[in-house]
Amino acid sequence: MQELLSAVRRLRKGVVRKLVDSRMKEFESNGCKSSSLVFNELCFCILTANFNAERAIVIQKEIGNGFLTLPGNQLAGRLKKMGYRFPNTRAKYIVEARRHVKNLKKILSSLKGVELRGWFVKNVKGLGLKEASHFLRNIGFKDYAIIDFHIVDLLVKYGLAEKPESMSKKSYLAIEKTLRKIARKLEMTLAELDLYLWFMETGKVLK
């Protein structure tokens, strides 16, 4: 573990820290926005499942308020036109999720921790543990890990995890526990740690 800790600490002393700090402020700002804009971020995270995050960002900017207003068939058509892999399924999930828009802020303020993430996994189709964690992180919650293959590969590389055959709930929570230990040793949140680890694997600090 010491090798990984040293690598993150080196990044923290350089220009990457400014990028991470800026992104963290952006996430906190997102959480203060209107319910419709928070919903927009939820839709982005629905799109990222098994899809490239950078391309999902482009689609999110292009569709904008359409996530909230477009009929399902038109939303699917827009997604397909922009090269999205699962236009019909994800459009259906987004349309179904609209029923939660009015209560989003109430839910986010009334639940905490595993209960909060669990609510989104249970009630929003298209969100697993990773996507729900991604959404919550992107609106300012800092104690969830977004575990994708980049993070798993990095932990395997440093001998801190074994690559699971499939990302079951048990596997996800076990890896999250490891990341939590790393974050504590670095005295940073899981949200910050994710951004540093993602940079180590991709050279980018995305949302």
NORMO-V202341 format. One line per field, one symbol per residue. burial: + if it has 9 or more other ideal C-beta (glycine too) atoms within 8 Angstrom, else -. A space follows every 10 residues. Layout:
burial = ???
This chain:
burial = +--++-+++- ++---++-++ --++-+++++ +---++++++ +++++++++- +-+-++++++ --+--+++-+ -+-+++++++ -+-+--+--+ +++++-++-+ +--+--++-- -----++-++ +--+-++-++ ++++++++++ ++-++++--+ ++++++-+-+ +--+------ ++++++-+++ +++--+---+ ++++++++++ +---+--
